[in-house]
Amino acid sequence: MSIAPRAGGHRRSTSLNPRARHARAGIRPEPLRVLALGGGHGLAANLRALRLLADDITAVVTVADNGGSSGRIRTEMPVLPPGDLRMALAALCEDSEWGSIWGEVIQHRFATSGELDGHALGNLLIVALWQILDDPVEALDQMAELLGARGRVLPMALDPLDIEADVRGVDGALRTIRGQWQVASCEGRVEQVRLEPTRPRVPQDVIEAIEQADWIIVGPGSWFTSVLPHLMIPEIAEAIRRSPARRCITMNLSTGAQEAEGRSSGDLLEILLEQAGDTRFDALVADPTALEDAPELAEAAEQHGMRALLRQVSVGDGSPRHDPLRLATAYRDLFDDVLGDVLDPAHDGPADTPGGVHGTDR
């Protein structure tokens, strides 16, 4: 079964797109294909930036959420948790009246005294499409068409996943925590993370998107429950390793007070690289105004053969939230290979950067 596509609406041009500038100069470029891996608010922030910049965006989303509306749906029906997929779709909504309205519609949560309380409408719409079409990927494509999304949203697996972690508490005891929400919010130090099942079915569309990408971006997001799981699925990890794309790690704006407790950003980088094995990464993006160890992080990245781009990509009010335009500007320079803000050995902070922030990004 197929749902008729919506009539095309006006979409704002991606003025930050470097290839769009080439097109205006009379050069016919190939589309810029970017694949972003993650889940939750971190991936959504990434997509809001990328939609200002890239021609072809694919979001590959974790499917282990067991909290809130998604968790309740999982207990009632054998489906993927729709919440992170919904957030990614909302982040990619077109910049038009249609996209603005539908973006709010799918994010709307019911507030009632009954069974619908706390459910996001978008979650219910996605599950309805899954049941009607009996094809998770086709259903998400239809949802993206309805929203006028500036990209494609894919689940990283066709089987709902569970996350299990070994967590060392403040008393030194090691205990096992099961569930994405439980791991993300637990107190203590996460020592090891596992997925169940260990080899879920991976959509062929995910493998093809990885193979065709110009850039693959890992992070930001909850490190152990949204970022690392992509590198724990053998088919996805191998596709990333073999892809001709360039690869970027985008660090969080804070290490968080729960699942990453007691670790620095440098520690999280090393954990990711260890999980990635012999996969090579080309670049790292980090915010020196948010991360105290940004200079050390940049040095560590360069020791691993990465170029470090230190830019303010946060909103600047002290909260750990990304500014879409600032993040898009950083990515534009990265894609253009204009990588300033790398550590100057003669200074404690980034080169030619008062206060650790590049002047054009204030």
C-alpha positions, 0 to 999 in steps of 0.5 A, spaced: 500 500 500 502 506 498 499 513 500 499 519 495 505 524 496 503 531 498 503 536 493 510 540 493 510 546 497 515 552 498 522 550 501 527 555 503 534 555 500 540 552 504 544 558 504 549 556 508 550 550 503 557 551 500 555 547 493 549 552 493 555 557 492 558 554 487 552 553 483 550 560 483 557 561 480 555 557 474 558 550 477 554 544 477 556 540 483 554 534 486 549 534 492 552 534 498 550 527 502 551 527 509 549 521 514 548 523 521 548 517 527 545 518 534 538 519 537 534 523 542 535 531 543 543 530 540 541 527 533 535 532 533 540 538 534 545 535 529 539 535 524 536 542 525 543 544 523 545 540 517 538 541 514 541 549 513 547 546 509 546 539 506 542 537 500 541 530 502 541 528 509 540 521 512 539 520 519 540 513 522 536 513 529 537 508 535 531 504 537 532 502 544 528 507 547 524 504 553 521 510 557 515 515 556 511 514 550 515 510 546 516 505 552 509 504 553 508 503 546 513 497 546 509 494 552 503 494 548 505 492 541 511 489 538 514 495 534 520 499 534 520 505 539 518 511 535 520 517 539 527 518 537 525 517 530 519 522 531 524 527 534 529 526 528 523 527 523 520 534 526 528 536 526 528 536 519 521 539 517 521 544 512 521 551 513 514 553 511 508 554 514 506 547 512 512 544 516 512 549 522 505 546 523 506 539 522 512 539 526 508 542 532 503 537 531 507 531 531 511 533 537 504 535 541 503 531 547 496 529 550 495 532 557 489 528 560 487 524 566 486 518 561 490 513 557 493 518 552 496 522 557 504 523 555 503 520 549 506 524 543 501 524 537 507 523 532 509 516 535 501 514 534 502 516 527 508 513 526 505 506 529 499 507 525 503 507 518 507 501 521 501 497 521 498 500 515 504 499 511 507 493 514 514 496 512 518 500 517 522 504 512 516 505 507 512 508 513 518 513 515 518 515 508 511 516 508 511 520 514 517 524 511 513 526 505 507 528 509 512 533 513 516 535 507 522 533 511 529 535 508 532 528 509 530 521 510 530 518 517 531 510 518 531 506 524 538 503 525 535 496 526 528 493 524 528 489 531 527 493 537 533 493 542 535 493 549 541 496 552 544 493 558 550 496 562 555 494 567 555 500 572 559 501 578 556 505 584 559 510 588 560 504 593 564 500 588 559 495 587 558 493 580 551 492 578 547 490 571 542 495 569 537 494 563 534 499 559 536 505 555 532 510 560 535 506 566 542 506 563 542 513 561 539 516 568 543 511 573 548 514 578 555 511 577 560 509 572 558 505 566 563 500 565 561 496 559 554 496 554 551 491 551 545 490 546 540 485 545 539 482 540 547 483 539 546 482 531 539 485 529 536 486 522 539 492 519 535 495 513 539 495 507 537 502 506 542 504 512 548 500 509 546 504 502 546 510 505 553 509 509 556 507 502 553 513 498 555 518 504 560 524 503 560 525 510 558 521 516 557 524 523 557 521 529 554 524 535 552 528 539 548 525 544 547 520 550 554 517 549 553 510 551 545 509 549 545 513 543 552 514 540 556 508 541 550 503 539 551 504 532 558 502 532 556 496 536 552 493 530 557 489 526 554 490 519 553 498 521 560 498 524 563 495 518 559 499 513 562 505 516 569 502 516 569 501 509 565 507 506 569 512 502 566 518 506 569 522 511 568 521 518 566 526 524 565 526 531 561 531 534 562 532 542 557 533 547 557 540 550 557 537 557 559 530 559 553 529 563 551 528 570 549 521 570 551 516 564 558 519 563 559 521 570 566 522 572 569 522 565 572 527 561 570 529 554 577 526 552 575 519 556 569 519 552 573 520 545 577 514 547 571 510 549 568 511 542 575 510 538 576 503 542 569 501 540 570 503 533 576 499 532 580 500 526 575 505 523 579 512 521 575 518 523 577 525 519 575 530 524 572 532 531 568 538 532 568 541 540 565 547 543 571 550 547 566 555 551 562 549 554 568 544 555 574 545 560 578 540 557 577 542 549 585 544 548 586 537 551 581 534 547 583 537 540 590 534 542 588 527 543 584 528 536 590 530 533 594 524 536 589 520 533 590 523 526 583 527 526 583 535 525 580 538 531 575 544 529 574 548 536 568 553 535 562 555 539 556 551 537 552 552 543 547 557 544 551 561 549 547 562 555 550 557 559 545 551 558 548 545 554 544 546 547 546 547 540 545 553 536 543 550 529 546 556 525 553 556 529 553 548 528 551 549 521 557 554 520 562 550 523 560 544 519 560 548 513 567 550 514 569 543 516 566 541 509 569 546 505 576 544 509 577 551 512 579 548 519 582 553 523 581 554 530 586 548 531 591 548 537 596 553 537 602 550 540 605 557 543 598 558 546 594 555 551 587 556 547 585 555 540 590 559 535 588 566 534 581 565 538 580 570 544 577 567 549 577 560 545 572 562 540 573 564 533 571 571 532 566 570 526 562 565 531 560 570 537 
